[in-house]
Amino acid sequence: MSFSGKFFIGVIIILAVWFPLQNDNFMAGIRYVRSKIDGQTNNFHLSATRKNIENETTVAVAKEDFLIFKPETDTTFIATSDSLKRGTKMVLDNVKSEPRFHVKEAMVKVVLEEKDFFTGETVWVPYSRIKILERHHASFFSSFSSSSQSKVQPNYKVYQPGTYTFKLKAGQKTDHWITFPQGVTINYSFSSEDGKFQVLYDDGEVVSIWSAKRLPKNKYKFKMIAVTDQPKITMVVTSS
């Protein structure tokens, strides 16, 4: 074989080895860039989630049934066998921990509601599976000693049997949730001069008193909203 023939074959062999190597390097570069983009996307989502809950007491509710998670490492989570039911209430534990990412899902630490107080279990849940109900400034968190439970009391007042009056301007609502003692059967009724006010229940249902024929059954946590000026709304609470 002539020199030129050997040279040509050598060039073919070199190119046959060089191109796959370059292709591998190219694909590795693509994977690296893609990982950087995914990382930046996660950081943007994490920053938005953190901004959404920091400096606030955030009351939320489960939008659907889903499993509870627990940290496996500082960056990964595993699902437990325990689940939360749709409608379960919680507060985001944003004072003591920041949200973390599990794959592309923002995970937040929450304190579950137990017997009308946020003194239940502390767990991690996917942020996309909860719905924000109320926000309060972080000072709403009760101060506590290191030996006491670091939980939050909801913004409500328990009304014992009796007669109560409220004064509200048009568009104004009570600054707290109205609820009643547990363990007894409670009946309550409202009256005012024109009845032009509404009752907002904690599940989102709104009842217009001036047109309602009856109040919902088994709902005992609500706020009142004035449609017109209400100099005197009377609420009568009885037990049986």
N, C-alpha and C positions, 0 to 999 in steps of 0.2 A: 504494500500500500504506500502511495506517495506521501510526502510530507504534508501537502495541502489536504489530502484526504484525512490523515490523522488529525490535523488541526481542526478540520470541520467537525469531525466526530467529537473531539474534545469540547468544542464550543457547545454542541448540542447537549452533552452530558452536564456541563456547568449550568446551562440555562434550565435544564430539567430539574436540577437540584435547587437553583436559586429562586425560581418562581414560586414553588410551594412555600419556601421559607418566607418570602416576601408576603405571600398571601396570609400565612399564619401571623406574621407581624402586624399586617393590616387589620385582620380580624381581632387580634388582641387589642389593638388601638381602639377599635370600635367598641369593644366590650368595656374598656377602661373609661372612654368618654361617656358611654351609656350609664355606667355605674356612678360617675360623677354627677350626671344630670339627675338620676334617681335620688342620689343623696341630697342634692340641692332642693329637689321637689319635696322630699321628706322634711328637710329643715324649714322650708317655707310653710308647710302644713303645720309643723310643730310650733313654729313661731306664732302663726295665726291662732292656733288652739290655746297656746299659753296666754296670748294677749286677750283672748276671749274670756278667760276665767280668772286671771290674776287680779289681785286687789278687790275681789268680790266674794261674797258668799253666794254661791250659785245653787239654787234648788232645781232639781231635774227629776224627770220621770222616765221609766223605761218605755220605749215606743213599741216594743215587741218582746216576746220571750227570747232569752239568749243565755249562753253559758257565762259563768264567772271565770275570770282568768287570775293567774297568780304568776309572779315573776319567776323565771327560771334562771336567768342571769340579769346583768344590768341592762341588757339590750334585747332579751327575748322573753316571751311569755308562753305559758301552756294553759290550755283550757282545763278547768276542773269538771267534776261530775255534777257540781251544784249549778243551778240556774236561777235567774230572776224572771219573775212573771211580768207581763205587760201591765203597766200602771204602778209598779213599785217605785216609791219615792226615795230620793237620796239627795245629799249635798256633796258637791265636789270638794275634796280635801285639798284645796289649792293653797292653803296656808303652809302646809307641811311638806308638800311634794309637787313636782312639776309633771306635766304629761310626758309620756314616753312613746316611742314608735315600736310597733310590732309589725314587721314587714312594712306595709304602707298604711297601717291602721293606727290612729292616735289612741293611746290607752290612757285613761285618767283614773285616779284613785278617788273613791267615793266612800261616804259613810251612809249606811242604809237607815231608813226610818224604821223605828220599832215602837209601837204603842204611842204614836203621835209625837215622838221625840226622835231626833237623829242621834240615837245612842246604840244603833245596831252594829253589825259587822262592818269592818273596813275591807273593801275589796277593790279590784281593778276591773274596769269595764271598757268596752269600745265606745269612744266618744260619738260615733255615728249612730249608735243604737239608743241614745238617750235624747230627750227633748227638754230644753231649758224652760222652766216655768217662771222663776223669779230670780232677781239679782239684788243683792244688798252690798253696801260697802263692807270691806273686810273688817271694819271696826264692829260690825254686827256680831262677829264671833265673840262668845263669852270668854272673859279672861279666866284662866285656870292655873292651878299649881301643877307641878310635875307629877304629883301623886294622885291627882284627880283625873277623871275621864275627859279627854279633849274632844268634846262633842259640841254641837250647836243646837240651841233651842230655837224652834221655829217662831216666826212672827205671828203669834196668835194669842187670843185670850179666852179662857174657859169661863163660860157664864153659867152660874148656878141657877136653879129655879128662882124666878122672881120677875119683876117688871123693869125694863130698861128703856131709856130714851136716847135717841141719837139726833144730832143736828148736822145736816149736810147741805152744802151749796150745790147748785146745778152742775153736774159733771164730776162732782167730788165723790170719792168712795171712802169707806172706812179704812183707816191706816193699818188695820190688822185683820187677821182672819178670826171670825167668830166661831166658836165651837162649844161643846158641852161636856160635862163629866161623863166618864165611862162607867159601865156597870149598872146604869139605871135606864129606864125607858123615858125618853124625853119627847115632849111635844112643844112646838113653838109656833107663834103666829105673829103677824105684823099688821100695823094700821098706821095711816097718816091722813092728813086732810084731803089730799087728792089721790093718794096711792101711786104717784108718779115716781116710782123708784124700782130698781131691779135688784135681784139677788144673784150674785156670781158664785157658783159652787166651785170647789177646788178641782173638779174634773173638767171644768170649762163650760158646763151648762149654765145658761143665763135664763132666769125666769122674770118676766115683767109682772110685777105685783098687780098693777091695775087691770090686767086682762087674764091673769092666771085663775083657773077654777080651783086648783089645789096645788100644794107644794109637793116636790118629789119625796118619795119615801126613802128612808134610810140614808139620808144625806145630812150630815151634821157639821159641815165646815164650809163657811161662805163669807163673802164680803157683801156689803150693800152699796149700791151706786145710785146717786140721785139723778133723775132726769130733769126735774124742776127743783127749785129751792125747797128744801124739806126742813122747816124749822123744828118739827117734832115727829120723828118716827118712833113709834112705840113697839117694842118687842116683848111679848109675854112668853115666859118659859115655865113649863110645868113638868112634873114627873109623875109617873104612875107605877 
